[in-house]
Amino acid sequence: MNKKTVSKMQILRYKKTENGKGRVLDNIFMERTFRSLKYDEVYLNEYDNVNECRRSIESFFRFFNQERIHQSLDHKTFES
């Protein structure tokens, strides 16, 4: 980051997410999770209203956490 951007961040009291051990990996995990949400759920469906969208996303996360296997977890679910 350039000095001007860092200065603005300091003025606004923002903290870089990469400033601690493991932070970058945490960010990658969240980006990958939201990528999965978008490509596996949101982009494939058309919602009639906000409530339908919320229910669908809640269902996706139940599946994502309880049933879907994850390579990074040695092909286990989050809840196993």
C-alpha positions in Angstrom: 0.0 0.0 0.0 1.2 3.5 -0.7 1.7 6.0 2.0 -1.3 8.1 1.0 -3.6 5.1 1.3 -2.1 4.1 4.7 -2.6 7.7 5.9 -6.2 7.7 4.9 -6.7 4.4 6.6 -5.1 5.7 9.8 -7.3 8.8 9.8 -10.4 6.6 9.3 -9.1 4.1 11.9 -9.0 1.2 9.5 -6.7 -1.7 10.1 -5.1 -3.8 7.4 -6.3 -7.4 7.6 -2.9 -8.7 6.7 -1.2 -7.3 9.7 -1.2 -10.4 11.9 -0.1 -14.0 11.5 -2.8 -16.0 9.7 -4.9 -12.9 8.7 -4.3 -13.4 5.0 -5.4 -17.0 5.2 -8.6 -15.9 7.1 -9.4 -13.5 4.3 -8.8 -16.1 1.7 -11.2 -18.5 3.5 -14.0 -15.8 3.6 -13.4 -14.9 0.0 -13.7 -18.5 -1.1 -16.8 -19.1 1.0 -18.6 -16.1 -0.6 -17.4 -17.2 -4.0 -19.1 -20.6 -3.4 -22.2 -18.8 -2.2 -22.4 -16.7 -5.3 -21.6 -19.4 -7.9 -23.3 -22.3 -6.2 -26.5 -20.5 -5.1 -27.1 -16.9 -5.9 -26.1 -16.9 -9.6 -28.1 -20.1 -10.3 -31.4 -18.9 -8.8 -33.9 -16.2 -9.3 -35.6 -14.9 -6.2 -39.0 -13.3 -6.1 -38.4 -11.4 -2.9 -35.8 -10.8 -0.1 -37.3 -13.4 2.2 -37.0 -16.1 -0.5 -33.4 -15.1 -1.0 -32.7 -15.2 2.7 -34.2 -18.7 3.1 -32.3 -20.0 0.1 -29.0 -18.6 1.5 -29.7 -20.1 4.9 -30.3 -23.4 3.3 -27.1 -23.1 1.3 -25.1 -22.5 4.5 -26.7 -25.4 6.3 -25.6 -27.6 3.4 -22.2 -25.9 3.2 -21.5 -26.5 6.9 -23.2 -29.8 7.6 -23.1 -31.9 4.4 -20.6 -30.6 1.8 -17.2 -32.1 2.1 -14.2 -29.7 1.9 -10.8 -30.6 0.4 -9.0 -28.3 2.9 -10.5 -30.4 5.7 -9.3 -33.7 4.4 -12.7 -34.3 2.7 -14.7 -33.8 5.9 -17.6 -31.4 6.6 -17.1 -28.5 9.0 -19.3 -30.2 11.5 -17.7 -33.6 11.4 
